Amino acid sequence: MGEFFENVARYPRYLITFTLGVFLVFFDWIKPLFRSRVSAIAVGGMVIGVFSLLYFTLRGMLGLSAI
């Protein structure tokens, strides 16, 4: 039974490691776009747009505001 809890305790560490790995790979892919001012502004706008789309979609789906 102790092995079960030891195995379950590994999952949060795996989740954190996986999430950081995905973030670092994505950042390395995006990093060359920040060399130019215009593309950096475009990337920033896209990031803000994606987060606002996600925010408003989840807010509408959960019924937190009347649309």
Buried (B, 14 or more C-beta within 10 A) or exposed (E): EEEEEEEEEEEEEEEEEEEEEEEEEEEEEBEEBEEEEEEEEEBEEEEEEEEEEEEEEEEEEEEEEEE
